[in-house]
Amino acid sequence: MAEHTICLLVKLGQVAFRIAEDGIGGTGLRVRPTASCRPLADNAAMPQLALGAFLRIDPATMVTSLDDLERAGYAERTRDPQDRRRYAVDITDDGRKILADLNRTLAGLDSEILADLGATERHSLHALLGSLAESPALTAMFDAVREQNSAKRA
């Protein structure tokens, strides 16, 4: 299946996920919850559903991730003042500190994982993956699959 880019991405994603999980293991967190910290640090408090949509995480996984962050003291949920039926999520001071630690750890893992690539190749790979991650076509396709799966669970 290596001739299919999607299969290579899946394989590399699984490998990178396992290495990242091991690398950040000392924090007591897993990769998914840590992904929530950066947008909270950058954007301040935001509705829980909006955070999940921004990260492309389904609502059930978002709840579990936020439960982990809240238990660790890295995030807090409060009722959204705009709509009391919803929760707003914010990062705590401890969350900002752990985010700085995570960024250092992940930068080191980037260097190790990509050690066989030159600086230009690393930059190009990062730019290509960033473009793909923000691609309207991929985003629309993922959102459609996410909505379809949510409808099946309902």
C-alpha positions as CSV (number, residue, x, y, z in Angstrom):
1,M,0.0,0.0,0.0
2,A,3.1,2.3,0.1
3,E,2.2,3.7,-3.3
4,H,-0.8,5.4,-1.8
5,T,0.1,8.7,0.0
6,I,-2.8,8.3,2.4
7,C,-1.5,4.9,3.5
8,L,2.0,6.4,4.1
9,L,0.4,9.2,6.1
10,V,-1.5,6.7,8.2
11,K,1.6,4.6,8.9
12,L,3.7,7.6,9.7
13,G,0.9,9.1,11.8
14,Q,0.7,6.0,13.9
15,V,4.5,5.9,14.4
16,A,4.7,9.6,15.2
17,F,1.7,9.2,17.6
18,R,3.4,6.4,19.6
19,I,6.7,8.3,19.8
20,A,5.0,11.5,20.9
21,E,2.9,9.6,23.5
22,D,6.1,8.1,24.9
23,G,8.0,11.4,24.7
24,I,5.4,13.3,26.7
25,G,4.6,10.4,29.1
26,G,6.4,12.1,32.0
27,T,3.7,14.9,32.0
28,G,0.9,12.5,32.8
29,L,-0.9,13.6,29.7
30,R,-1.5,12.0,26.3
31,V,-1.2,13.7,22.9
32,R,-4.9,14.5,22.3
33,P,-5.4,16.5,25.5
34,T,-2.2,18.4,24.9
35,A,-3.4,19.5,21.5
36,S,-6.1,21.5,23.2
37,C,-3.6,23.6,25.2
38,R,-2.1,25.6,22.3
39,P,-5.4,27.1,20.9
40,L,-6.5,28.0,24.4
41,A,-3.2,29.7,25.1
42,D,-3.4,31.6,21.8
43,N,-7.1,32.5,21.9
44,A,-8.1,32.6,25.5
45,A,-11.4,30.9,26.7
46,M,-13.5,29.4,24.0
47,P,-16.7,27.3,23.9
48,Q,-16.0,23.6,24.2
49,L,-17.8,22.8,20.9
50,A,-15.8,25.5,19.1
51,L,-12.5,24.1,20.4
52,G,-13.5,20.6,19.2
53,A,-14.4,21.9,15.8
54,F,-11.2,23.9,15.5
55,L,-9.1,20.9,16.4
56,R,-11.3,18.6,14.3
57,I,-12.1,16.4,17.3
58,D,-15.5,14.8,17.8
59,P,-17.5,16.0,20.8
60,A,-17.1,12.7,22.8
61,T,-13.3,12.7,22.4
62,M,-13.2,16.4,23.2
63,V,-15.0,15.8,26.5
64,T,-12.6,13.0,27.4
65,S,-9.6,15.2,26.5
66,L,-10.9,18.1,28.6
67,D,-11.6,15.8,31.5
68,D,-7.9,14.8,31.5
69,L,-6.7,18.4,31.3
70,E,-9.1,19.5,34.0
71,R,-8.1,16.6,36.3
72,A,-4.4,17.6,35.9
73,G,-5.2,21.2,36.6
74,Y,-4.2,22.4,33.1
75,A,-7.6,23.7,32.0
76,E,-10.9,24.7,33.5
77,R,-14.5,24.6,32.2
78,T,-17.1,27.2,33.2
79,R,-20.5,28.0,31.9
80,D,-20.3,30.1,28.7
81,P,-21.6,33.5,29.6
82,Q,-23.0,33.8,26.0
83,D,-25.1,30.6,26.4
84,R,-25.4,29.0,29.8
85,R,-26.1,25.6,28.2
86,R,-22.6,25.4,26.9
87,Y,-19.2,25.3,28.6
88,A,-16.3,27.7,27.9
89,V,-12.8,26.2,28.3
90,D,-9.7,28.1,29.4
91,I,-6.1,27.2,30.1
92,T,-4.8,27.6,33.6
93,D,-1.4,29.0,34.7
94,D,-0.2,25.4,35.2
95,G,-1.5,24.6,31.7
96,R,0.7,27.4,30.3
97,K,3.7,26.0,32.2
98,I,3.1,22.5,31.0
99,L,2.6,23.8,27.4
100,A,6.0,25.3,27.5
101,D,7.5,22.0,28.6
102,L,5.5,20.1,26.0
103,N,6.8,22.5,23.3
104,R,10.4,21.8,24.2
105,T,9.8,18.1,24.3
106,L,8.0,18.0,21.0
107,A,10.7,20.2,19.3
108,G,13.3,17.6,20.5
109,L,11.1,14.8,19.1
110,D,10.8,16.7,15.8
111,S,14.6,16.8,15.6
112,E,15.0,13.1,16.4
113,I,12.2,11.9,14.1
114,L,13.4,14.0,11.2
115,A,17.1,13.5,11.7
116,D,17.5,11.9,8.3
117,L,16.2,15.0,6.5
118,G,18.1,18.1,5.8
119,A,16.9,21.6,7.0
120,T,15.4,22.4,3.6
121,E,13.5,19.1,3.5
122,R,12.2,19.6,7.1
123,H,11.0,23.0,6.3
124,S,9.3,21.8,3.1
125,L,7.7,18.9,4.8
126,H,6.4,21.1,7.6
127,A,5.0,23.6,5.0
128,L,3.3,20.9,3.0
129,L,1.8,19.2,6.0
130,G,0.6,22.6,7.3
131,S,-1.0,23.4,3.9
132,L,-2.7,20.0,3.8
133,A,-4.0,20.4,7.4
134,E,-5.6,23.7,6.5
135,S,-6.9,22.5,3.1
136,P,-10.5,23.4,2.5
137,A,-11.1,20.2,0.6
138,L,-9.6,18.0,3.4
139,T,-11.4,20.0,6.1
140,A,-14.8,19.6,4.3
141,M,-14.2,15.9,3.8
142,F,-13.3,15.4,7.4
143,D,-16.2,17.5,8.7
144,A,-18.6,15.4,6.5
145,V,-17.2,12.1,7.9
146,R,-17.3,13.5,11.5
147,E,-21.0,14.6,11.1
148,Q,-21.9,11.3,9.6
149,N,-20.3,9.4,12.5
150,S,-22.0,11.7,15.0
151,A,-25.3,11.0,13.4
152,K,-24.8,7.2,13.6
153,R,-24.1,7.5,17.4
154,A,-27.2,9.6,18.0
